[in-house]
Amino acid sequence: MSRQVPSDRLRSRMLDDAGSATAEYAIATLAAVGFAGLLVVILRSDAVRAMLTNLIQHALSF
């Protein structure tokens, strides 16, 4: 059995990307949930609601 030097073991561990896709999906999911929460807060405001209502009424009046 050949014995690896510490730098070779570290390099092989760094090149092994098992599980990285799962972590990337988790981070992307958290970002999407945060963005959705921000949109909910923005869309609940009276000013935005009034602006969207006016926009829809104007679009339907054609």
PDB file with one MODEL, atoms N, CA, C and O in Angstrom:
MODEL        1
ATOM      1  N   MET A   1       0.834  -1.178   0.000  1.00  0.00           N
ATOM      2  CA  MET A   1       0.000   0.000   0.000  1.00  0.00           C
ATOM      3  C   MET A   1       0.883   1.247   0.000  1.00  0.00           C
ATOM      4  O   MET A   1       1.807   1.358   0.806  1.00  0.00           O
ATOM      5  N   SER A   2       0.600   2.174  -0.895  1.00  0.00           N
ATOM      6  CA  SER A   2       1.390   3.400  -0.904  1.00  0.00           C
ATOM      7  C   SER A   2       0.751   4.408   0.040  1.00  0.00           C
ATOM      8  O   SER A   2      -0.470   4.492   0.168  1.00  0.00           O
ATOM      9  N   ARG A   3       1.582   5.135   0.667  1.00  0.00           N
ATOM     10  CA  ARG A   3       1.097   6.105   1.637  1.00  0.00           C
ATOM     11  C   ARG A   3       1.109   7.489   1.003  1.00  0.00           C
ATOM     12  O   ARG A   3       2.123   7.916   0.450  1.00  0.00           O
ATOM     13  N   GLN A   4      -0.022   8.190   1.084  1.00  0.00           N
ATOM     14  CA  GLN A   4      -0.096   9.522   0.501  1.00  0.00           C
ATOM     15  C   GLN A   4       0.457  10.536   1.484  1.00  0.00           C
ATOM     16  O   GLN A   4       0.295  10.413   2.698  1.00  0.00           O
ATOM     17  N   VAL A   5       1.112  11.538   0.926  1.00  0.00           N
ATOM     18  CA  VAL A   5       1.569  12.640   1.768  1.00  0.00           C
ATOM     19  C   VAL A   5       0.369  13.530   2.066  1.00  0.00           C
ATOM     20  O   VAL A   5      -0.598  13.518   1.304  1.00  0.00           O
ATOM     21  N   PRO A   6       0.401  14.302   3.149  1.00  0.00           N
ATOM     22  CA  PRO A   6      -0.763  15.119   3.527  1.00  0.00           C
ATOM     23  C   PRO A   6      -1.283  16.032   2.422  1.00  0.00           C
ATOM     24  O   PRO A   6      -2.494  16.215   2.302  1.00  0.00           O
ATOM     25  N   SER A   7      -0.400  16.608   1.614  1.00  0.00           N
ATOM     26  CA  SER A   7      -0.877  17.512   0.562  1.00  0.00           C
ATOM     27  C   SER A   7      -1.658  16.753  -0.508  1.00  0.00           C
ATOM     28  O   SER A   7      -2.602  17.296  -1.083  1.00  0.00           O
ATOM     29  N   ASP A   8      -1.272  15.495  -0.784  1.00  0.00           N
ATOM     30  CA  ASP A   8      -2.019  14.692  -1.748  1.00  0.00           C
ATOM     31  C   ASP A   8      -3.404  14.333  -1.219  1.00  0.00           C
ATOM     32  O   ASP A   8      -4.380  14.333  -1.968  1.00  0.00           O
ATOM     33  N   ARG A   9      -3.483  14.029   0.070  1.00  0.00           N
ATOM     34  CA  ARG A   9      -4.788  13.717   0.656  1.00  0.00           C
ATOM     35  C   ARG A   9      -5.694  14.936   0.626  1.00  0.00           C
ATOM     36  O   ARG A   9      -6.880  14.829   0.316  1.00  0.00           O
ATOM     37  N   LEU A  10      -5.134  16.092   0.948  1.00  0.00           N
ATOM     38  CA  LEU A  10      -5.916  17.322   0.929  1.00  0.00           C
ATOM     39  C   LEU A  10      -6.391  17.628  -0.483  1.00  0.00           C
ATOM     40  O   LEU A  10      -7.544  18.008  -0.685  1.00  0.00           O
ATOM     41  N   ARG A  11      -5.517  17.465  -1.449  1.00  0.00           N
ATOM     42  CA  ARG A  11      -5.879  17.733  -2.843  1.00  0.00           C
ATOM     43  C   ARG A  11      -6.983  16.789  -3.299  1.00  0.00           C
ATOM     44  O   ARG A  11      -7.918  17.220  -3.974  1.00  0.00           O
ATOM     45  N   SER A  12      -6.893  15.505  -2.944  1.00  0.00           N
ATOM     46  CA  SER A  12      -7.922  14.556  -3.375  1.00  0.00           C
ATOM     47  C   SER A  12      -9.252  14.854  -2.692  1.00  0.00           C
ATOM     48  O   SER A  12     -10.306  14.666  -3.300  1.00  0.00           O
ATOM     49  N   ARG A  13      -9.227  15.313  -1.448  1.00  0.00           N
ATOM     50  CA  ARG A  13     -10.475  15.674  -0.774  1.00  0.00           C
ATOM     51  C   ARG A  13     -11.090  16.929  -1.379  1.00  0.00           C
ATOM     52  O   ARG A  13     -12.312  17.030  -1.481  1.00  0.00           O
ATOM     53  N   MET A  14     -10.266  17.874  -1.777  1.00  0.00           N
ATOM     54  CA  MET A  14     -10.785  19.113  -2.360  1.00  0.00           C
ATOM     55  C   MET A  14     -11.359  18.866  -3.752  1.00  0.00           C
ATOM     56  O   MET A  14     -12.288  19.554  -4.172  1.00  0.00           O
ATOM     57  N   LEU A  15     -10.808  17.883  -4.470  1.00  0.00           N
ATOM     58  CA  LEU A  15     -11.308  17.585  -5.808  1.00  0.00           C
ATOM     59  C   LEU A  15     -12.574  16.744  -5.762  1.00  0.00           C
ATOM     60  O   LEU A  15     -13.315  16.690  -6.744  1.00  0.00           O
ATOM     61  N   ASP A  16     -12.833  16.090  -4.644  1.00  0.00           N
ATOM     62  CA  ASP A  16     -14.041  15.292  -4.496  1.00  0.00           C
ATOM     63  C   ASP A  16     -15.203  16.227  -4.202  1.00  0.00           C
ATOM     64  O   ASP A  16     -15.257  16.843  -3.137  1.00  0.00           O
ATOM     65  N   ASP A  17     -16.137  16.335  -5.146  1.00  0.00           N
ATOM     66  CA  ASP A  17     -17.241  17.285  -4.980  1.00  0.00           C
ATOM     67  C   ASP A  17     -18.560  16.584  -4.666  1.00  0.00           C
ATOM     68  O   ASP A  17     -19.629  17.099  -4.996  1.00  0.00           O
ATOM     69  N   ALA A  18     -18.493  15.433  -4.042  1.00  0.00           N
ATOM     70  CA  ALA A  18     -19.706  14.717  -3.662  1.00  0.00           C
ATOM     71  C   ALA A  18     -20.517  15.557  -2.680  1.00  0.00           C
ATOM     72  O   ALA A  18     -19.987  16.035  -1.677  1.00  0.00           O
ATOM     73  N   GLY A  19     -21.780  15.730  -2.969  1.00  0.00           N
ATOM     74  CA  GLY A  19     -22.649  16.500  -2.098  1.00  0.00           C
ATOM     75  C   GLY A  19     -22.690  17.983  -2.410  1.00  0.00           C
ATOM     76  O   GLY A  19     -23.489  18.707  -1.816  1.00  0.00           O
ATOM     77  N   SER A  20     -21.866  18.453  -3.312  1.00  0.00           N
ATOM     78  CA  SER A  20     -21.867  19.888  -3.595  1.00  0.00           C
ATOM     79  C   SER A  20     -23.134  20.323  -4.321  1.00  0.00           C
ATOM     80  O   SER A  20     -23.611  21.439  -4.115  1.00  0.00           O
ATOM     81  N   ALA A  21     -23.678  19.466  -5.158  1.00  0.00           N
ATOM     82  CA  ALA A  21     -24.914  19.824  -5.868  1.00  0.00           C
ATOM     83  C   ALA A  21     -26.056  19.997  -4.874  1.00  0.00           C
ATOM     84  O   ALA A  21     -26.881  20.899  -5.023  1.00  0.00           O
ATOM     85  N   THR A  22     -26.105  19.141  -3.870  1.00  0.00           N
ATOM     86  CA  THR A  22     -27.149  19.251  -2.858  1.00  0.00           C
ATOM     87  C   THR A  22     -27.030  20.568  -2.104  1.00  0.00           C
ATOM     88  O   THR A  22     -28.036  21.225  -1.835  1.00  0.00           O
ATOM     89  N   ALA A  23     -25.817  20.951  -1.766  1.00  0.00           N
ATOM     90  CA  ALA A  23     -25.603  22.216  -1.062  1.00  0.00           C
ATOM     91  C   ALA A  23     -25.991  23.396  -1.952  1.00  0.00           C
ATOM     92  O   ALA A  23     -26.573  24.371  -1.478  1.00  0.00           O
ATOM     93  N   GLU A  24     -25.672  23.306  -3.221  1.00  0.00           N
ATOM     94  CA  GLU A  24     -26.037  24.385  -4.139  1.00  0.00           C
ATOM     95  C   GLU A  24     -27.554  24.509  -4.268  1.00  0.00           C
ATOM     96  O   GLU A  24     -28.090  25.617  -4.303  1.00  0.00           O
ATOM     97  N   TYR A  25     -28.239  23.378  -4.338  1.00  0.00           N
ATOM     98  CA  TYR A  25     -29.704  23.422  -4.395  1.00  0.00           C
ATOM     99  C   TYR A  25     -30.283  24.015  -3.119  1.00  0.00           C
ATOM    100  O   TYR A  25     -31.252  24.773  -3.169  1.00  0.00           O
ATOM    101  N   ALA A  26     -29.701  23.678  -1.989  1.00  0.00           N
ATOM    102  CA  ALA A  26     -30.193  24.211  -0.714  1.00  0.00           C
ATOM    103  C   ALA A  26     -30.014  25.723  -0.656  1.00  0.00           C
ATOM    104  O   ALA A  26     -30.913  26.434  -0.206  1.00  0.00           O
ATOM    105  N   ILE A  27     -28.882  26.215  -1.098  1.00  0.00           N
ATOM    106  CA  ILE A  27     -28.633  27.658  -1.092  1.00  0.00           C
ATOM    107  C   ILE A  27     -29.569  28.367  -2.062  1.00  0.00           C
ATOM    108  O   ILE A  27     -30.100  29.431  -1.745  1.00  0.00           O
ATOM    109  N   ALA A  28     -29.774  27.787  -3.239  1.00  0.00           N
ATOM    110  CA  ALA A  28     -30.685  28.394  -4.216  1.00  0.00           C
ATOM    111  C   ALA A  28     -32.118  28.395  -3.696  1.00  0.00           C
ATOM    112  O   ALA A  28     -32.859  29.350  -3.928  1.00  0.00           O
ATOM    113  N   THR A  29     -32.514  27.339  -2.999  1.00  0.00           N
ATOM    114  CA  THR A  29     -33.863  27.278  -2.428  1.00  0.00           C
ATOM    115  C   THR A  29     -34.045  28.334  -1.351  1.00  0.00           C
ATOM    116  O   THR A  29     -35.078  29.001  -1.298  1.00  0.00           O
ATOM    117  N   LEU A  30     -33.044  28.488  -0.491  1.00  0.00           N
ATOM    118  CA  LEU A  30     -33.125  29.518   0.545  1.00  0.00           C
ATOM    119  C   LEU A  30     -33.201  30.914  -0.066  1.00  0.00           C
ATOM    120  O   LEU A  30     -33.945  31.764   0.424  1.00  0.00           O
ATOM    121  N   ALA A  31     -32.450  31.154  -1.116  1.00  0.00           N
ATOM    122  CA  ALA A  31     -32.493  32.455  -1.785  1.00  0.00           C
ATOM    123  C   ALA A  31     -33.867  32.701  -2.405  1.00  0.00           C
ATOM    124  O   ALA A  31     -34.388  33.814  -2.337  1.00  0.00           O
ATOM    125  N   ALA A  32     -34.449  31.675  -3.002  1.00  0.00           N
ATOM    126  CA  ALA A  32     -35.775  31.821  -3.610  1.00  0.00           C
ATOM    127  C   ALA A  32     -36.845  32.096  -2.554  1.00  0.00           C
ATOM    128  O   ALA A  32     -37.739  32.915  -2.765  1.00  0.00           O
ATOM    129  N   VAL A  33     -36.746  31.411  -1.426  1.00  0.00           N
ATOM    130  CA  VAL A  33     -37.715  31.637  -0.348  1.00  0.00           C
ATOM    131  C   VAL A  33     -37.571  33.054   0.206  1.00  0.00           C
ATOM    132  O   VAL A  33     -38.571  33.716   0.485  1.00  0.00           O
ATOM    133  N   GLY A  34     -36.340  33.518   0.366  1.00  0.00           N
ATOM    134  CA  GLY A  34     -36.122  34.884   0.833  1.00  0.00           C
ATOM    135  C   GLY A  34     -36.673  35.912  -0.141  1.00  0.00           C
ATOM    136  O   GLY A  34     -37.281  36.901   0.268  1.00  0.00           O
ATOM    137  N   PHE A  35     -36.463  35.679  -1.419  1.00  0.00           N
ATOM    138  CA  PHE A  35     -36.975  36.592  -2.442  1.00  0.00           C
ATOM    139  C   PHE A  35     -38.503  36.589  -2.457  1.00  0.00           C
ATOM    140  O   PHE A  35     -39.125  37.642  -2.597  1.00  0.00           O
ATOM    141  N   ALA A  36     -39.107  35.409  -2.313  1.00  0.00           N
ATOM    142  CA  ALA A  36     -40.565  35.323  -2.273  1.00  0.00           C
ATOM    143  C   ALA A  36     -41.113  36.061  -1.055  1.00  0.00           C
ATOM    144  O   ALA A  36     -42.131  36.747  -1.150  1.00  0.00           O
ATOM    145  N   GLY A  37     -40.448  35.924   0.079  1.00  0.00           N
ATOM    146  CA  GLY A  37     -40.881  36.651   1.274  1.00  0.00           C
ATOM    147  C   GLY A  37     -40.802  38.146   1.084  1.00  0.00           C
ATOM    148  O   GLY A  37     -41.691  38.881   1.515  1.00  0.00           O
ATOM    149  N   LEU A  38     -39.743  38.601   0.441  1.00  0.00           N
ATOM    150  CA  LEU A  38     -39.599  40.024   0.155  1.00  0.00           C
ATOM    151  C   LEU A  38     -40.708  40.521  -0.771  1.00  0.00           C
ATOM    152  O   LEU A  38     -41.245  41.610  -0.571  1.00  0.00           O
ATOM    153  N   LEU A  39     -41.046  39.728  -1.777  1.00  0.00           N
ATOM    154  CA  LEU A  39     -42.139  40.110  -2.679  1.00  0.00           C
ATOM    155  C   LEU A  39     -43.470  40.180  -1.948  1.00  0.00           C
ATOM    156  O   LEU A  39     -44.276  41.072  -2.211  1.00  0.00           O
ATOM    157  N   VAL A  40     -43.707  39.253  -1.037  1.00  0.00           N
ATOM    158  CA  VAL A  40     -44.958  39.284  -0.266  1.00  0.00           C
ATOM    159  C   VAL A  40     -45.044  40.565   0.553  1.00  0.00           C
ATOM    160  O   VAL A  40     -46.094  41.206   0.599  1.00  0.00           O
ATOM    161  N   VAL A  41     -43.953  40.935   1.192  1.00  0.00           N
ATOM    162  CA  VAL A  41     -43.948  42.165   1.994  1.00  0.00           C
ATOM    163  C   VAL A  41     -44.191  43.381   1.115  1.00  0.00           C
ATOM    164  O   VAL A  41     -44.956  44.271   1.488  1.00  0.00           O
ATOM    165  N   ILE A  42     -43.555  43.430  -0.037  1.00  0.00           N
ATOM    166  CA  ILE A  42     -43.714  44.573  -0.935  1.00  0.00           C
ATOM    167  C   ILE A  42     -45.138  44.640  -1.483  1.00  0.00           C
ATOM    168  O   ILE A  42     -45.737  45.714  -1.532  1.00  0.00           O
ATOM    169  N   LEU A  43     -45.677  43.497  -1.894  1.00  0.00           N
ATOM    170  CA  LEU A  43     -47.001  43.499  -2.515  1.00  0.00           C
ATOM    171  C   LEU A  43     -48.122  43.733  -1.507  1.00  0.00           C
ATOM    172  O   LEU A  43     -49.241  44.055  -1.908  1.00  0.00           O
ATOM    173  N   ARG A  44     -47.859  43.582  -0.232  1.00  0.00           N
ATOM    174  CA  ARG A  44     -48.881  43.855   0.781  1.00  0.00           C
ATOM    175  C   ARG A  44     -49.014  45.338   1.102  1.00  0.00           C
ATOM    176  O   ARG A  44     -49.982  45.748   1.743  1.00  0.00           O
ATOM    177  N   SER A  45     -48.063  46.139   0.667  1.00  0.00           N
ATOM    178  CA  SER A  45     -48.130  47.561   0.992  1.00  0.00           C
ATOM    179  C   SER A  45     -49.269  48.218   0.207  1.00  0.00           C
ATOM    180  O   SER A  45     -49.570  47.827  -0.920  1.00  0.00           O
ATOM    181  N   ASP A  46     -49.887  49.212   0.817  1.00  0.00           N
ATOM    182  CA  ASP A  46     -51.031  49.880   0.198  1.00  0.00           C
ATOM    183  C   ASP A  46     -50.653  50.621  -1.080  1.00  0.00           C
ATOM    184  O   ASP A  46     -51.430  50.652  -2.035  1.00  0.00           O
ATOM    185  N   ALA A  47     -49.469  51.216  -1.101  1.00  0.00           N
ATOM    186  CA  ALA A  47     -49.046  51.978  -2.280  1.00  0.00           C
ATOM    187  C   ALA A  47     -48.890  51.068  -3.495  1.00  0.00           C
ATOM    188  O   ALA A  47     -49.336  51.408  -4.591  1.00  0.00           O
ATOM    189  N   VAL A  48     -48.265  49.927  -3.302  1.00  0.00           N
ATOM    190  CA  VAL A  48     -48.075  48.996  -4.416  1.00  0.00           C
ATOM    191  C   VAL A  48     -49.404  48.396  -4.843  1.00  0.00           C
ATOM    192  O   VAL A  48     -49.653  48.220  -6.036  1.00  0.00           O
ATOM    193  N   ARG A  49     -50.253  48.084  -3.881  1.00  0.00           N
ATOM    194  CA  ARG A  49     -51.559  47.525  -4.201  1.00  0.00           C
ATOM    195  C   ARG A  49     -52.381  48.524  -5.021  1.00  0.00           C
ATOM    196  O   ARG A  49     -53.037  48.143  -5.991  1.00  0.00           O
ATOM    197  N   ALA A  50     -52.346  49.780  -4.637  1.00  0.00           N
ATOM    198  CA  ALA A  50     -53.080  50.801  -5.384  1.00  0.00           C
ATOM    199  C   ALA A  50     -52.509  50.975  -6.789  1.00  0.00           C
ATOM    200  O   ALA A  50     -53.255  51.125  -7.756  1.00  0.00           O
ATOM    201  N   MET A  51     -51.199  50.956  -6.893  1.00  0.00           N
ATOM    202  CA  MET A  51     -50.569  51.100  -8.207  1.00  0.00           C
ATOM    203  C   MET A  51     -50.941  49.926  -9.118  1.00  0.00           C
ATOM    204  O   MET A  51     -51.246  50.134 -10.292  1.00  0.00           O
ATOM    205  N   LEU A  52     -50.919  48.703  -8.595  1.00  0.00           N
ATOM    206  CA  LEU A  52     -51.289  47.542  -9.408  1.00  0.00           C
ATOM    207  C   LEU A  52     -52.769  47.575  -9.788  1.00  0.00           C
ATOM    208  O   LEU A  52     -53.133  47.223 -10.910  1.00  0.00           O
ATOM    209  N   THR A  53     -53.609  47.993  -8.864  1.00  0.00           N
ATOM    210  CA  THR A  53     -55.042  48.098  -9.169  1.00  0.00           C
ATOM    211  C   THR A  53     -55.284  49.106 -10.276  1.00  0.00           C
ATOM    212  O   THR A  53     -56.050  48.833 -11.201  1.00  0.00           O
ATOM    213  N   ASN A  54     -54.649  50.261 -10.202  1.00  0.00           N
ATOM    214  CA  ASN A  54     -54.779  51.274 -11.248  1.00  0.00           C
ATOM    215  C   ASN A  54     -54.258  50.776 -12.580  1.00  0.00           C
ATOM    216  O   ASN A  54     -54.854  51.050 -13.622  1.00  0.00           O
ATOM    217  N   LEU A  55     -53.161  50.055 -12.560  1.00  0.00           N
ATOM    218  CA  LEU A  55     -52.578  49.506 -13.782  1.00  0.00           C
ATOM    219  C   LEU A  55     -53.534  48.509 -14.434  1.00  0.00           C
ATOM    220  O   LEU A  55     -53.737  48.544 -15.647  1.00  0.00           O
ATOM    221  N   ILE A  56     -54.117  47.626 -13.634  1.00  0.00           N
ATOM    222  CA  ILE A  56     -55.042  46.638 -14.169  1.00  0.00           C
ATOM    223  C   ILE A  56     -56.320  47.305 -14.681  1.00  0.00           C
ATOM    224  O   ILE A  56     -56.825  46.936 -15.741  1.00  0.00           O
ATOM    225  N   GLN A  57     -56.839  48.270 -13.949  1.00  0.00           N
ATOM    226  CA  GLN A  57     -58.057  48.979 -14.399  1.00  0.00           C
ATOM    227  C   GLN A  57     -57.784  49.715 -15.701  1.00  0.00           C
ATOM    228  O   GLN A  57     -58.631  49.727 -16.594  1.00  0.00           O
ATOM    229  N   HIS A  58     -56.624  50.324 -15.820  1.00  0.00           N
ATOM    230  CA  HIS A  58     -56.275  51.054 -17.041  1.00  0.00           C
ATOM    231  C   HIS A  58     -56.127  50.074 -18.208  1.00  0.00           C
ATOM    232  O   HIS A  58     -56.560  50.370 -19.322  1.00  0.00           O
ATOM    233  N   ALA A  59     -55.530  48.936 -17.965  1.00  0.00           N
ATOM    234  CA  ALA A  59     -55.346  47.940 -19.034  1.00  0.00           C
ATOM    235  C   ALA A  59     -56.685  47.358 -19.491  1.00  0.00           C
ATOM    236  O   ALA A  59     -56.871  47.078 -20.675  1.00  0.00           O
ATOM    237  N   LEU A  60     -57.618  47.176 -18.545  1.00  0.00           N
ATOM    238  CA  LEU A  60     -58.914  46.611 -18.912  1.00  0.00           C
ATOM    239  C   LEU A  60     -59.872  47.624 -19.516  1.00  0.00           C
ATOM    240  O   LEU A  60     -60.905  47.244 -20.068  1.00  0.00           O
ATOM    241  N   SER A  61     -59.546  48.909 -19.421  1.00  0.00           N
ATOM    242  CA  SER A  61     -60.461  49.926 -19.934  1.00  0.00           C
ATOM    243  C   SER A  61     -60.317  50.124 -21.450  1.00  0.00           C
ATOM    244  O   SER A  61     -61.125  50.833 -22.048  1.00  0.00           O
ATOM    245  N   PHE A  62     -59.329  49.527 -22.068  1.00  0.00           N
ATOM    246  CA  PHE A  62     -59.166  49.684 -23.520  1.00  0.00           C
ATOM    247  C   PHE A  62     -60.248  48.997 -24.233  1.00  0.00           C
ATOM    248  O   PHE A  62     -60.285  49.014 -25.464  1.00  0.00           O
TER     249      PHE A  62
ENDMDL
END
